[in-house]
Amino acid sequence: LALGLARSHVHDLLGRADGWVDGRTQRTPVVDEQLVGEIRQHITELPSYGYRRACALVNRARRAGGQAVVNPKRAYRVMKQHGLLLPRAPRRRASSRPHDGKVAVASSDLRWCSDGFEIKCDSGETVTATFAKDCCDREIMAWRAWPGKGLPGEPVREMLIEAVEKRFGSVEAIPAGHQLEFLTDNGGAYIAIDTRRIARELGLKPINTPVCSPQSNGMAES
């Protein structure tokens, strides 16, 4: 660089013909009316499709007809000009609720917590796991893991039964009068009717965190 200019750029400037015109400023705009019609045709019955899906549908039809495909950026520009873009999702307001509570408890078997997570393997496969953890001694009393994505309710229910047997022996439920909370987020496996029913039959008290509040289950999230 010399004086802020690359040598290659200076070389190009010196080698340009006298009648050179910057094509970016003199570009003839492509007529977009045909493209607008194609986009409208494809998204009339698919109003939830964004510009990338709409562009993919247009290009699929164009390839079938031997026509040139459309750049997604052009599809975005055209859809924006004609008011065809999806409305932006409203920004979620940050919770002003203070997080001054404690997840940890002073004694074992007063509160258990659970969460699910995914492990990406070097082979490209995914392993999903869930666990039941004591909020006092931090022991993982039971856990389940399986290949693939998704957290169904059945492994969670089996895990709860195993955790109760490990802490209280072969009993149908924890001793009467013993208050034991089961703290989780609002995942489908935890708020399922069968999961909550099994938890109550075992003597547990299901508790769910507020929406978008991972701090409320920090011991499991960590």
Protein Blocks (a to p, Z undefined) as FASTA:
>chain_A
ZZhiafklmmmmmmpcfkbccfklmpccddfklmmmmmmmmmmmmmmbcfklmmmmmmmm
mmmnopacddfklmmmmmmmnopaccddddddddfbdcfbcfbdfbehkbccdddddddd
fkopacdddddddfklopafbdcddededjdfklmmmmmmmmmmmmnopafbdcehiacd
ddddfbfklmpmklmmmmmmnopacddddehilklmmmmmZZ
